[in-house]
Amino acid sequence: MADLDALRSRFARALDRARSPAPGGPDPAPYADNLLARWQEPQRHYHTLAHLTAVLDHVDVLADHADDADVVRLAAWFHDAVYQPDRSENEERSARLAERALPEAGVPAEKTAEVARLVRLTTTHAPAGDDRDGQVLCDADLAILASPPSAYAAYTAAVREEYHFVPSHAFREGRAAILRQLLDLPSLFHTPHGRREWEATARHNLTGELEMLSLPDTPGL
């Protein structure tokens, strides 16, 4: 179970620092609670509080590679705040939520715009070579790909559950196409830490999943 109080505190710290150089403003708690409620919606199986917590933890690991780690942390909070598995505009709707909520919460316009840009970037996970904040968020979001075998298996099962409405053959074809696109990238990760610590394991996991998807369907599934 996620520690909701700890998550509220993490949101409040990031929000307070992002308000600088003009600290103060509305109580962070209602904004945190709104986001926490979104991350606990019933249609979520992978994009849950566990994923949010993991992304925040990975941003902490990668914080030295960011230009503004607190802006990246706020982007992590918003990056899947709107999530409907059968919709294709989740990132855009999440970015628009950030553009509405953060100014009201006291975040300056420039930082609000950067949070929204970072959220939109998670559509492609393709930050520019000089986009340090984008590299950190994208690496943190994809770090699950470098999980140990049991955690990776749980991740793939949760993704399948979110797409339960897609027939098996269509899901396998779509998922395989995504895996091939990822494996064709020169590098899955963009920060030095990600490339050093996660790249090889992630490619091993993706290759193994792709091989599994190429096996014939099991009758009844």
Phi and psi in degrees as a GROMACS rama.xvg file:
@    title "Ramachandran Plot"
@    xaxis  label "Phi"
@    yaxis  label "Psi"
@TYPE xy
-72.3211  146.635  ALA-2
-87.5956  97.0589  ASP-3
-64.1869  -38.0534  LEU-4
-64.0666  -40.4367  ASP-5
-64.4914  -40.3148  ALA-6
-66.4152  -40.3332  LEU-7
-59.2258  -41.5382  ARG-8
-65.774  -39.0437  SER-9
-65.1563  -41.3302  ARG-10
-63.2873  -45.364  PHE-11
-61.1932  -41.2144  ALA-12
-64.6732  -44.8296  ARG-13
-64.8279  -41.8092  ALA-14
-64.5382  -45.0783  LEU-15
-60.6492  -41.8654  ASP-16
-71.2145  -32.5805  ARG-17
-71.1951  -23.1962  ALA-18
-71.2832  -19.0695  ARG-19
-59.3586  144.468  SER-20
-89.4424  13.8399  PRO-21
-120.398  72.0288  ALA-22
-64.4165  166.368  PRO-23
101.276  174.963  GLY-24
130.989  -170.265  GLY-25
-60.0937  157.477  PRO-26
-58.3356  126.86  ASP-27
-66.5989  -22.086  PRO-28
-56.9797  -46.6222  ALA-29
-62.209  -34.0862  PRO-30
-69.66  -42.7004  TYR-31
-61.5303  -43.8908  ALA-32
-65.6439  -36.9766  ASP-33
-62.04  -44.9118  ASN-34
-67.1832  -41.8301  LEU-35
-61.8425  -38.8072  LEU-36
-63.346  -40.1464  ALA-37
-62.4484  -44.1332  ARG-38
-70.1242  -8.44408  TRP-39
-108.774  15.1431  GLN-40
-63.7213  150.106  GLU-41
-68.9586  -20.7587  PRO-42
-77.5032  -5.26884  GLN-43
-91.9137  135.504  ARG-44
-128.457  -35.6786  HIS-45
-102.495  -43.6988  TYR-46
-80.7861  65.6589  HIS-47
-115.248  -175.708  THR-48
-59.1853  -30.4652  LEU-49
-64.5483  -40.2477  ALA-50
-66.8923  -45.8751  HIS-51
-55.4952  -48.3877  LEU-52
-60.9189  -42.5706  THR-53
-63.3116  -42.5241  ALA-54
-63.8886  -44.3357  VAL-55
-60.5613  -41.513  LEU-56
-62.671  -40.6834  ASP-57
-70.7892  -34.1881  HIS-58
-61.0577  -40.5268  VAL-59
-59.7418  -41.9433  ASP-60
-62.1387  -38.1384  VAL-61
-95.8328  6.13919  LEU-62
-56.1264  -34.1297  ALA-63
-66.6178  -18.0353  ASP-64
-88.3717  -6.89064  HIS-65
-93.5991  154.148  ALA-66
-80.7985  -36.4391  ASP-67
-142.559  89.7655  ASP-68
-62.742  -30.8404  ALA-69
-72.2886  -34.0295  ASP-70
-64.2547  -39.9171  VAL-71
-64.3449  -39.6228  VAL-72
-62.3383  -42.5968  ARG-73
-63.9295  -38.7885  LEU-74
-62.3657  -36.8838  ALA-75
-61.3801  -41.5271  ALA-76
-61.7314  -37.2723  TRP-77
-93.6309  -11.5103  PHE-78
-66.6909  -27.2215  HIS-79
-127.714  28.8952  ASP-80
-64.1691  -32.1272  ALA-81
-106.022  117.905  VAL-82
-147.346  110.64  TYR-83
-125.996  115.709  GLN-84
-58.3285  -25.1421  PRO-85
-93.4615  11.02  ASP-86
-117.338  149.462  ARG-87
-103.866  -4.02765  SER-88
-110.388  28.7734  GLU-89
-61.2328  -42.3626  ASN-90
-64.5975  -42.2533  GLU-91
-63.7837  -43.7033  GLU-92
-67.4472  -34.8288  ARG-93
-66.9896  -40.869  SER-94
-62.8644  -40.7901  ALA-95
-66.6062  -33.9966  ARG-96
-61.4756  -44.0933  LEU-97
-61.8015  -40.2536  ALA-98
-66.2161  -26.8347  GLU-99
-83.0795  -44.5217  ARG-100
-78.3822  -42.2831  ALA-101
-68.0266  -41.3598  LEU-102
-60.4966  -39.6195  PRO-103
-62.6906  -32.7038  GLU-104
-83.0083  -1.61378  ALA-105
100.459  11.8682  GLY-106
-84.9069  131.958  VAL-107
-59.2215  155.603  PRO-108
-58.0714  -41.3081  ALA-109
-63.9463  -42.4727  GLU-110
-72.2046  -35.9832  LYS-111
-59.7  -44.7186  THR-112
-62.4275  -36.9362  ALA-113
-69.1951  -40.2784  GLU-114
-59.0337  -47.3587  VAL-115
-62.8435  -39.9811  ALA-116
-61.0648  -43.5472  ARG-117
-64.9425  -40.3049  LEU-118
-60.796  -45.0671  VAL-119
-63.8483  -30.8745  ARG-120
-63.968  -24.6185  LEU-121
-72.5387  -2.91357  THR-122
-66.4174  -39.4078  THR-123
-111.799  -23.488  THR-124
53.3442  42.6831  HIS-125
-128.337  69.6949  ALA-126
-70.6547  153.295  PRO-127
-68.3607  162.883  ALA-128
-63.3635  -24.6816  GLY-129
-105.452  11.3023  ASP-130
-94.0903  81.262  ASP-131
-64.3166  -42.8916  ARG-132
-65.4343  -41.6954  ASP-133
-63.1746  -38.1421  GLY-134
-63.7098  -41.1467  GLN-135
-66.3244  -46.8953  VAL-136
-63.5367  -45.1707  LEU-137
-64.5617  -41.7381  CYS-138
-64.8138  -41.1639  ASP-139
-63.8811  -38.5823  ALA-140
-69.1877  -34.6811  ASP-141
-95.9166  1.69517  LEU-142
-60.6527  -24.0687  ALA-143
-55.4574  -28.6588  ILE-144
-63.8833  -20.5303  LEU-145
-100.815  22.036  ALA-146
-71.6813  159.464  SER-147
-60.5313  160.4  PRO-148
-51.9577  -44.7081  PRO-149
-66.7544  -40.1909  SER-150
-69.2092  -36.8661  ALA-151
-66.2332  -39.8966  TYR-152
-63.286  -40.7157  ALA-153
-64.3755  -38.7343  ALA-154
-60.9278  -48.999  TYR-155
-65.2833  -36.4508  THR-156
-65.6601  -39.0032  ALA-157
-67.8584  -39.0913  ALA-158
-61.8379  -44.436  VAL-159
-60.7966  -38.2402  ARG-160
-65.7699  -36.9504  GLU-161
-63.372  -30.2742  GLU-162
-105.483  37.1659  TYR-163
-60.6575  -24.2271  HIS-164
-79.5341  -7.44704  PHE-165
-92.4573  128.679  VAL-166
-57.8018  151.824  PRO-167
-54.7668  -48.3936  SER-168
-65.5255  -38.0616  HIS-169
-68.4105  -39.6664  ALA-170
-63.3428  -45.9116  PHE-171
-61.035  -41.7267  ARG-172
-65.5212  -44.1989  GLU-173
-67.0031  -43.4077  GLY-174
-64.962  -41.8897  ARG-175
-61.6659  -38.7307  ALA-176
-63.6275  -40.4632  ALA-177
-63.9144  -43.8362  ILE-178
-63.2522  -40.1611  LEU-179
-64.7511  -40.5991  ARG-180
-60.421  -42.8941  GLN-181
-64.1716  -45.2981  LEU-182
-67.7611  -23.2718  LEU-183
-78.6233  -13.2434  ASP-184
-67.2998  144.378  LEU-185
-57.7042  -36.4652  PRO-186
-151.841  136.376  SER-187
-74.0826  -30.6547  LEU-188
-116.685  156.753  PHE-189
-118.62  -26.5406  HIS-190
-82.0537  155  THR-191
-56.0239  -40.4472  PRO-192
-63.5757  -46.6975  HIS-193
-60.3028  -43.7529  GLY-194
-66.668  -37.7227  ARG-195
-76.724  -42.2262  ARG-196
-97.938  -25.7049  GLU-197
-117.338  -25.2559  TRP-198
-57.794  -52.4902  GLU-199
-64.1311  -44.9174  ALA-200
-64.7604  -40.8433  THR-201
-62.3469  -43.3532  ALA-202
-65.3408  -36.8393  ARG-203
-62.3785  -45.1243  HIS-204
-64.2589  -45.0339  ASN-205
-63.7297  -41.8041  LEU-206
-63.0267  -42.9103  THR-207
-64.1398  -41.5803  GLY-208
-64.8164  -40.7191  GLU-209
-62.5239  -39.6343  LEU-210
-63.7631  -40.5509  GLU-211
-63.2747  -40.5548  MET-212
-68.0808  -21.6311  LEU-213
-81.6179  -10.3767  SER-214
-71.7755  153.611  LEU-215
-61.311  149.757  PRO-216
-59.6042  141.031  ASP-217
-79.374  130.247  THR-218
-53.1599  135.737  PRO-219
93.6296  -12.4049  GLY-220
